Amino acid sequence: MAYPAKYSTLNELQLTEEARQILVRIIRVAFPHPKIPDGPYERMADKIITESNESTWFRVALTQGLLALNRQGGENFLDLPDDRALAALQRIADLEFFGFIRRTTVLNFYDDPEVWDVFGYEGESFSKGGYLHRGFDDLDWLPNPRIEESDEPLVEIGPLGYHIAQQAPQRVQDSAESTGEEPVDDLFKGQDKVGGAQSI
């Protein structure tokens, strides 16, 4: 049997507009990108709300988690400065409702074309003919590549610490002579089965 919560608002199963704004603020504080406008954060909140509607448990957990967070310490979460809001999120980092928010955001937030524009990502390239002739190296946040040859001397790293065989080992040649088969120099060419091979 389920008992009603002490505060009547915690019995609500539908998110209010205030709860939605708290969710947007949680995402903004947990994934801070000053150059990203509010649109992607609001769309992400709507995505989380939509996904929570597919499960009664997640909908209840999300609704009650947001309301409880907003009453934590007797202060409104929307009014907290960023550092204190982050500290409040760190206190609830292990709760299931926050894990649901975090997982859903990680999987979906950076797939928003408006977020791509901020980071300079042009999206998939196949439908546009690839990157080769479309300025694959036009990212302004990468350092300019060195065009001229370096004056630094090349350092030799040889010789190798082991001997490289110039021909097949004698036992392979002996096996080939006894069967009349020619030894195979390269096992990656030709047929799959080598005549005269013995199973171990």
C-alpha positions in Angstrom: 0.0 0.0 0.0 1.3 3.4 -0.9 1.1 6.2 1.7 0.8 9.8 0.8 3.9 12.0 1.1 4.1 14.5 3.9 4.0 17.4 1.4 1.0 17.2 -0.9 3.1 18.4 -3.9 5.2 15.3 -3.7 2.1 13.2 -4.5 1.8 14.8 -8.0 2.7 12.7 -11.0 2.7 15.4 -13.6 5.5 17.9 -14.0 4.6 21.5 -13.6 6.2 24.2 -15.6 8.4 25.1 -12.6 9.6 21.5 -12.5 10.5 21.7 -16.2 12.5 24.9 -15.6 14.3 23.1 -12.7 15.1 20.3 -15.1 16.5 22.7 -17.7 18.7 24.3 -15.0 19.9 20.9 -13.8 21.0 20.1 -17.4 22.6 23.5 -17.8 24.6 23.2 -14.5 25.6 19.5 -15.1 26.6 20.2 -18.7 27.9 23.8 -18.7 28.6 25.3 -22.1 28.3 29.1 -22.0 28.2 29.4 -25.8 25.2 27.0 -26.2 21.9 28.9 -26.2 18.9 27.8 -24.2 17.2 25.9 -27.1 19.2 22.7 -26.9 18.8 22.6 -23.1 15.1 23.1 -23.3 14.7 20.4 -26.0 16.8 18.1 -23.8 14.5 18.7 -20.9 11.5 17.9 -23.1 13.2 14.7 -24.3 13.7 13.6 -20.7 10.1 14.3 -19.8 8.9 12.4 -22.9 11.1 9.4 -22.0 9.9 9.5 -18.4 6.3 9.2 -19.6 7.1 5.7 -21.0 7.6 4.4 -17.4 5.4 5.2 -14.5 8.4 4.5 -12.1 10.7 7.0 -13.9 7.9 9.6 -14.2 7.2 9.4 -10.4 11.0 9.4 -9.6 11.6 12.4 -11.8 8.7 14.4 -10.6 9.4 13.8 -6.9 13.2 14.1 -7.4 12.8 17.5 -9.0 10.4 18.7 -6.3 12.7 17.4 -3.5 15.7 19.0 -5.0 13.9 22.3 -5.2 13.1 22.1 -1.5 16.6 21.0 -0.5 18.0 23.4 2.1 14.9 25.5 2.0 16.0 27.4 -1.1 14.7 27.5 -4.6 17.1 25.6 -6.9 16.4 28.1 -9.7 17.7 31.0 -7.5 21.0 29.4 -6.5 24.2 30.6 -8.1 26.0 28.1 -10.3 28.6 26.9 -7.8 25.9 26.2 -5.1 23.6 24.6 -7.7 26.5 22.3 -8.7 27.1 21.4 -5.1 23.4 20.5 -4.7 23.7 18.2 -7.8 26.8 16.6 -6.4 24.8 15.7 -3.2 22.2 13.9 -5.3 24.6 12.4 -7.9 23.9 8.8 -6.8 20.1 9.0 -6.8 18.3 7.1 -9.6 16.4 10.1 -10.9 19.5 12.1 -11.4 21.2 9.0 -13.1 18.2 8.9 -15.5 18.7 12.6 -16.3 22.5 12.2 -16.8 22.2 9.1 -19.0 19.5 10.5 -21.2 21.5 13.8 -21.6 24.8 12.1 -22.4 23.1 10.0 -25.1 21.1 12.8 -26.7 22.3 16.4 -25.9 25.4 16.3 -28.2 23.3 15.0 -31.1 21.5 18.4 -31.5 22.4 20.3 -34.7 22.4 23.6 -32.8 25.1 22.1 -30.4 27.0 21.0 -33.5 27.1 24.5 -34.8 28.6 25.8 -31.6 31.4 23.2 -31.6 32.1 23.5 -35.4 30.9 20.0 -36.2 29.3 19.9 -39.7 27.5 16.6 -39.2 27.9 13.3 -41.1 29.7 13.7 -44.4 28.6 10.8 -46.5 25.4 12.5 -47.9 27.6 15.6 -48.7 30.3 13.8 -50.6 32.7 13.4 -47.7 35.1 15.9 -46.1 38.0 15.8 -48.6 36.7 18.5 -51.0 34.6 20.3 -48.4 37.3 21.8 -46.1 38.0 18.9 -43.9 40.8 20.9 -42.2 38.8 24.2 -41.7 38.3 23.8 -37.9 39.5 27.1 -36.4 40.2 25.6 -33.0 43.0 23.3 -34.3 46.6 24.7 -34.6 47.9 25.3 -38.2 49.8 22.3 -39.5 53.5 22.6 -40.3 53.9 22.7 -44.1 57.7 22.8 -44.5 60.0 19.9 -43.8 61.7 19.8 -40.4 65.4 20.4 -40.1 65.6 17.9 -37.3 67.7 14.8 -38.2 66.0 11.5 -38.4 66.9 9.0 -35.7 67.7 5.4 -36.8 65.8 2.9 -34.7 67.4 -0.3 -36.2 68.7 -2.9 -36.4 66.0 -5.2 -35.2 66.8 -7.3 -32.1 66.0 -10.6 -33.9 66.8 -12.3 -37.2 64.5 -12.2 -40.2 64.4 -15.5 -42.2 65.2 -15.1 -45.9 63.5 -18.4 -46.8 61.2 -21.0 -45.4 62.6 -23.1 -42.5 64.4 -26.4 -43.5 61.6 -28.5 -41.9 59.1 -26.9 -44.3 61.3 -27.6 -47.3 61.9 -31.2 -46.2 58.1 -31.8 -45.7 57.5 -30.3 -49.2 60.1 -32.6 -50.8 58.6 -35.8 -49.2 55.2 -35.0 -50.6 56.2 -33.5 -53.9 54.5 -30.2 -53.1 56.1 -26.8 -53.5 56.6 -24.9 -50.3 54.3 -21.9 -49.9 56.2 -18.7 -49.3 53.2 -16.6 -48.3 50.4 -18.2 -46.5 48.2 -15.1 -47.0 48.2 -15.7 -50.8 46.7 -18.7 -52.7 44.6 -21.4 -51.4 43.5 -22.0 -47.8 44.9 -25.5 -47.5 48.7 -26.0 -47.9 49.7 -29.4 -49.3 52.0 -31.4 -47.1 50.9 -29.5 -43.9 50.7 -31.6 -40.8 48.3 -31.1 -38.0 49.9 -30.8 -34.5 
